[in-house]
């Protein structure tokens, strides 16, 4: 049975995803642990007011610091309501998020899917998802992000549910035979 992995919605959930971008799970968890411990409760105003040097000492890169501070400012100004994105069409919510500096397609879709439980979010650029689709559909090579988007059209408006199933399939298919 696929596990529905959920994360906290709002700024904390998006911040955790950004902190973990392009890092090993162990590194991401270590940095997030320092971040959430240093700012308890974790709130956008705390990050907005924190110095870049303090955030850097916790393990954040300059690019991630810039992204988190810009997101915190957008939320503070009420130009961005992260929780309301779950009520919007997945493509519209995706476009809103990717318009923000430092938030790419994968980050946007992972936030929509894991933090808001959006049923139609489709992280087409996720390598494990691509490999699961490759294995399950018997494709010769891992589909590109563009090919994944085309393949997923038949699962709309439940692409998020399909993603969970493909990840579960990938985990099972990659297990060593006993």
N, C-alpha and C positions, 0 to 999 in steps of 0.2 A: 504494500500500500504506500503510495507516495506521501512523504511527509510534507505538510504545508508549512514551510519555514516562514515565520512572521517576525518582523522587526518592529520596533517602536515607530509609529508615524511621526510626522513633523520634523523639526530641525534636527533632533537627535538621531533619528533614523537615517536621514539624508547625510548627515555629517559622518556617521559611521561608515556608510557606503563610500563616501569620498575618501575618508582616511584609509580604507582598505584597497583603493584602486591600485592596480599593478604591483601589489605586494603579496608575499606569501601569506597564508592564513595566520601563521604564527606571528609574523611581524605585524600584520594588521591588528591582531588581537592584543599584542603587547602595547602598541601605540594607543589603541582605543582604551585600553585599561588605564593607561596614564592620563589620557584626556578626560575620561569620565570621572576618574578619581580627583583630578585637579579642579574640575568644575562640577561640583555636586551641590545642587542639582544642575544638570547640563541644560543651559539655556542660551538662546541666540544672543541675548544682551551681554552675557559673560564673555562670549567669544568675540563679539564686536568690540568690547572694551579692552580685551587682553592685548598685550603687546606682541608683535610678531616674534620678538626674541624669546618670550616665554613659550609661545606655541611651538617655535622651532626646537627649544630644549625638550619638549615633550615628544619630538620625533617627526613633526610635520615638515614637509618640503615647503619652499617658498610659494610654489604654485598652489598647493593645497591650502596654505594659510590665506592666500589671496582669495581663493574660491570661497572658503568658509566665511571670511569677513564680508565679502560681497553678498553672500546669501543672507547672513545675519542682518545686514543693512536693508536688504530688500524685504525681509520679513518684518523688521522693525517699522519700516515705512508703510507697511500694509500693501505694498505693490505685489507681494507674493504671499499666497495662502496655500501652503503645501497640502493641508488636509482636504481642502475643497477640490483638489485635482482629481480625487477619486470619483467624484460625481460627473466629471467631464468625459467626453469621448477620449479613448486611449490615444489616438493620434493627436488630438488637440492638446491634451495634457503633456504628451511627449514633446510637442513643439514648444510649449511654454517653458518646460524645464531646460531643453537644449538651447534655448535662447539666452540662458544665463551663462556667464563666463565660467568655464571649468566644469560644466555639466554636459557630458557627452551622451550619445544615444544609449549606451549600455547602462550608465548610471541612472539616467532618467527611467528607463524601463524596469530596472531592478528596484528602484524606489517605488514605482507604481505597483509593481507586483508584490514585493515582500513587505512593504510598509503600509500600503493602502489596500492591498488585496484586490487590485483592479483586475477584473476577469479577462480583459482583452489586451493587457500589456504583453509585448512580445520582444524579449531581448535578443534580437536576431544576431547580434555580434558576439554572443556568449559562446566560447569555444566548446565547452562541454555540451551545450545544447546543440550546436552544429554537429558535433561528433555523434551525439545520440540519434539525431535525424539521419546522419549518414549511415550509421549501423542499422537502424530500424527500417529505413527505406532501401537498403542495399545499394547505396550510391557508391561510385568508384572513388570519389574524393569528398572531402568535407565541403559542404555548400558555403558559398560566400554569404556575407550579410545580405546582399541584394537578392540572392537566390533564396535565402531563408525567408525573406519577406514575401516573395512570390509563393513559396510553398505553403506558408501559413495562412494565406487568404481563405482557404477552404475551412479553416478552423475559426474564423471570425464569426461571432463576437466572443469566442471562448479561447482565444490564443493563449491567455494566461494559464488556463487549465491544461491546455496542450503542452505548454512549456514544462509544467510540473510533471506531467506524464513522461515527456521525453527525457528529463533529467533522471527520473526514477529508472527508466529503461536503460539509460547510459550507465548508471551505477550498477545495475544488475548485469548488463552485457560485459562490463569491464572486469567483473570478478573473475579471479582465476578458477579454472575448472578443478573440481575435487575428485 
